Amino acid sequence: QVQLVESGGGLVQAGGSLRLSCAASGRTFSHYCMGWFRQAPGKEREFVALINKSGSSTYYAASVKGRFTISRDNAKNMVYLQMNSLKPEDTAVYYCAADLQYTVVPGDYDSWGQGTQVTVSS
């Protein structure tokens, strides 16, 4: 497992941007696929974005495709989520997660961060 710490959340107006960061511990970060998920109050945790081990392949939920970009820097043990054109419905706690599989299913992930709150005002 890896330990994950998210940062970069906050309050932003609709149409604005935020960049989330996720710092991973351990020397085997490049062995893991990384995902971003989010959970709004009263809702289940949902998939947002996914990146493979090398960063050569990404996949997005339909609701964020074209607005969000996931990236990683294996030399720095970091994964990022650039969020543009934010909408009030993007308001949620955002989590990064790590797994050996390239999967969008939250239950498949073994390692999770503590989450960072993103609030988009209208």
C-alpha positions as CSV (number, residue, x, y, z in Angstrom):
1,Q,0.0,0.0,0.0
2,V,0.9,3.6,-0.4
3,Q,0.0,6.6,1.9
4,L,-1.8,9.4,0.1
5,V,-2.4,13.0,1.1
6,E,-4.6,15.4,-0.9
7,S,-4.4,19.2,-1.0
8,G,-5.6,22.1,-3.0
9,G,-9.3,22.1,-2.3
10,G,-11.2,25.2,-1.5
11,L,-14.1,27.5,-2.3
12,V,-14.4,28.8,-5.9
13,Q,-17.1,30.5,-8.0
14,A,-18.8,28.7,-10.8
15,G,-16.6,28.9,-13.9
16,G,-13.4,29.0,-11.9
17,S,-10.5,26.6,-11.6
18,L,-8.8,24.5,-9.0
19,R,-5.8,22.2,-9.0
20,L,-5.8,19.3,-6.6
21,S,-2.6,17.5,-5.7
22,C,-2.0,14.1,-4.1
23,A,1.3,13.3,-2.6
24,A,2.2,9.6,-2.3
25,S,4.7,8.0,0.0
26,G,6.8,5.0,-0.9
27,R,9.3,4.1,-3.6
28,T,6.8,2.0,-5.7
29,F,4.5,4.9,-6.7
30,S,5.1,4.2,-10.4
31,H,3.7,0.6,-9.9
32,Y,0.2,2.0,-9.1
33,C,-2.6,3.3,-11.2
34,M,-4.1,6.4,-9.7
35,G,-7.7,7.5,-9.5
36,W,-9.6,10.6,-8.3
37,F,-13.0,10.1,-6.8
38,R,-15.5,12.4,-5.2
39,Q,-18.4,12.1,-2.7
40,A,-21.1,14.7,-2.3
41,P,-23.3,14.8,0.9
42,G,-25.9,12.0,0.8
43,K,-24.4,10.4,-2.3
44,E,-22.2,7.5,-3.0
45,R,-18.5,7.9,-3.9
46,E,-18.1,8.3,-7.6
47,F,-15.3,7.9,-10.1
48,V,-13.9,11.1,-11.6
49,A,-10.6,10.4,-13.4
50,L,-8.0,7.6,-13.8
51,I,-4.4,7.5,-15.0
52,N,-2.2,4.5,-15.7
53,K,1.2,3.8,-14.2
54,S,3.2,5.6,-16.7
55,G,0.8,8.4,-17.3
56,S,0.3,7.4,-21.0
57,S,-3.4,6.6,-20.6
58,T,-6.2,8.5,-18.9
59,Y,-10.0,8.0,-18.5
60,Y,-12.7,10.4,-17.3
61,A,-16.2,10.3,-16.1
62,A,-18.6,11.7,-18.7
63,S,-19.6,14.5,-16.3
64,V,-16.0,15.9,-16.2
65,K,-14.6,15.0,-19.5
66,G,-13.3,18.1,-21.3
67,R,-13.1,20.1,-18.1
68,F,-10.8,18.1,-15.8
69,T,-7.3,16.8,-16.5
70,I,-5.5,14.1,-14.5
71,S,-1.7,13.9,-14.6
72,R,1.2,12.5,-12.6
73,D,4.8,13.0,-11.9
74,N,6.4,9.7,-11.0
75,A,9.7,11.4,-10.1
76,K,7.9,13.5,-7.4
77,N,5.4,10.8,-6.4
78,M,2.6,13.2,-7.2
79,V,-0.8,13.0,-9.0
80,Y,-2.8,16.1,-10.0
81,L,-6.3,16.9,-11.0
82,Q,-6.7,20.2,-12.9
83,M,-10.4,21.3,-12.7
84,N,-11.6,24.0,-15.0
85,S,-15.1,25.4,-15.7
86,L,-16.2,24.3,-12.3
87,K,-19.9,23.9,-11.7
88,P,-21.9,23.8,-8.4
89,E,-22.6,20.1,-9.0
90,D,-18.8,19.5,-8.7
91,T,-19.1,20.3,-5.0
92,A,-17.8,17.3,-3.1
93,V,-15.0,15.8,-1.1
94,Y,-12.4,14.7,-3.5
95,Y,-10.2,11.7,-2.8
96,C,-7.2,10.2,-4.6
97,A,-6.7,6.5,-4.5
98,A,-4.0,4.0,-5.7
99,D,-4.3,0.4,-7.0
100,L,-2.3,-2.0,-9.1
101,Q,-5.3,-2.3,-11.4
102,Y,-6.6,0.2,-14.0
103,T,-10.1,0.4,-12.7
104,V,-12.9,2.9,-12.1
105,V,-14.5,0.8,-9.3
106,P,-14.0,2.5,-5.9
107,G,-14.1,-0.9,-4.1
108,D,-11.1,-2.1,-6.1
109,Y,-8.8,0.4,-4.5
110,D,-6.7,-0.5,-1.5
111,S,-5.2,2.9,-0.6
112,W,-7.1,6.2,-0.1
113,G,-6.3,9.7,1.0
114,Q,-8.2,11.6,3.6
115,G,-10.0,13.8,1.1
116,T,-10.1,17.5,0.3
117,Q,-13.2,19.6,0.1
118,V,-14.1,21.4,-3.1
119,T,-17.0,23.9,-2.9
120,V,-18.3,25.6,-6.0
121,S,-20.6,28.5,-5.5
122,S,-23.2,29.6,-8.0
